[in-house]
Amino acid sequence: MIRKAVEYIEQRSEKSQPFFLYFPMCPPHNPIAPAPEFAGKSGVTGKESRYGDWIYQGDHMLGQILDALDRTGQADRTLVIATGDNGAARRPYPPLREAKSSIYEGGHREPFVARWPGKIKPSSVSHQTICLNDLFATCADILEVPLPDNVAEDSVSLLPCLLGTATASVREATVHQAPGGLAI
């Protein structure tokens, strides 16, 4: 899959039109199956060593995407977002309470890292509460395409957060649910 993603980036370098690449890599999800060349690379020992190597392989894939953007001269005009979709499955997630499938923060709070040279200030940090569904309104905002009232009603543009211009919370509320039916 990474080979195809890199090929796509290389092909897009010949065009001036913007593109969208969604790369849902398998790490950190099951099955935990690091390629042989990643065995022992993470430095993690014990029962979590394969998982550590699996995460290391995922980082390597992200590095290949970033390298392809650099190599093809597209990095300076490309927004790259790396994030997850839920908390760790059946793993400690300190200092957050619980894990995947939980209503608590450990089930929902995820790293969200963005790079957009000339737009996002390097090493900047935002404490805004956001959701992955916000990427829909954010893309529309970046493209300056208005969304109809009945489309992506629960999506809020993160563009002010990314650009560092947000002066207040961009979301009125965030609603989450868990398999147990709890909601906060």
N, C-alpha and C positions, 0 to 999 in steps of 0.2 A: 504494500500500500504506500509506503514512503517513497518508493521508486516512482510510482505514478504521480504522487504529489509534486515531487521535484521536477519530473518531466513537464507537468502542467505549468509550473512556475517558469520553467525555461521557455516553453512555447509562448506564454503570455508576454514575455519580455520583448517579443517582436511586434506587439500591438500597443497602441496608446490608450486603448479603452480599459477602464477599471475592471477588476475581476474580483470574485469572491471565492475563496477556497475554504471549505469546511473540512477539517482533518480530525475525525474522531478516532484517535489511536486507542488501541486495546489497553495498554498499561494505563491505569493501575487495575483494570478489571480482570475478572476470571475469564479464561483459565490463566493462571500465572505460569507463563511459559517463556522465560527469557531465551533468546537465541544462544547457542553454545558460545559464541564470541563474547557474550556479556557475563558469562559465569564468573563470579568472584569480583567483577568490576566495581561493585558498589562499596565493597569493604565491610558490608554487613555480615555478621556471623550468627550462627545459631539457626533457630527455626525460621527466622524471617529473612535468611540470606537470599533465597530465590525471589522473594518479593522485592527486596532491595535491588537486586539485579534487574528485575522487571521494570522498576521505576527508573533505574539508570538507563535502560534501553529506551524508555519513553523520552527521557531528557535528550538522548542522542538523536532521536527522530526530530524533535523540535529544533535541535541544533542544525540538522540537515536542511530543514525548511529555511531557517534564518541564513544559513550559508548560501543557499540557492538564491535568495533575495539579494544578498550582498553581491554575489558573483555576477548576477544578471543586471545589476544597477537599479534594482527596484526597491531596495530597502528604504531609501530616503522618502519615498512616496507611498509607503505601505503601512497600514494599521495592522499590527499583529496582536492578537489576544490569546493568551493561554490561561485556561481556567478548568475547573472541574464541574461536575453536575450534581454531586452530593457528597456527603461525608464518607469517611473510610468505612468499609464493610467489615464488621466484626473485629475491629482493631481499635486500640486506644487512640484517642484523638485529643489528648490534653493540650491546653487546659479546658477544652470544650467538653460539655456534658454529652454523653452518649455517642452514637455513630449513625451510619446510614440507616434509613427507615425510621429514624426517631424524629419526633417533633422538636427536640431540643437542638441547640446550636450545632452540636457535633454532626447532626444529620443534614444541615443546610449551609453552614458557613464554609466557604471555599476560598482558596487563593484566586485572585483575579489580577493578572499581570498584563499590562498593555504597553506596546512600544509604537510610537508614531513620530518619527523624527520631525522636528520643526513644529509639532502640534502639542505633544505631551512633554512636559518638562521632565527630563531624566531624574530618576530617584524620587519623584513626587509621590505623595501618599494621599489617598482620600479615605475618609471614614464614612462615606455614604453607604447606605444599605441599597443594594441592587439585586436584580434577579436576571437569570439568563434570558428570560422572555423580553427583557429590556433591549436586547440586541436588535430586535425587529425595528422598534421605533428609532433606535440609534442609527441603524443603517439608512433608514428613510431620511432622517435628519441630515446625515452626512451627504446623501445624494440630493438633498433639497427636494424631496418628493413628499407632498402632503399625504397623510393617511386618512382615508375616509373614517367617519365616526364609528362605523361598525367593524373596523379592522384593528386587531391587536389592542383591544380596549385596556388590557392589563399591562401594556408595554409602555415604558417611559424612556425618553431619550437620555442616555448617559453622556451625551456630547459635552454638556457643561462640566460634568465631573472629569472627563478625560482632558478637557482643555484647561481645567483649573479655574473656571469662571463661575462655578456654582457657589452661591452665597448662602443658600439654605438647602434643606433636604429636597431632592428632586422627586421623591416619592411621598405620597400622602400616607400610605400604609403598605405593608407586605403581608400577604396571607400565605401560610404554609399548612400542609396537612401531612399526616402520617398514616400508615396502614391501619393503626388502631383507631382511627377516626378522630383523634385529638386535633384541635386547631388552636392556633394562637394568633 
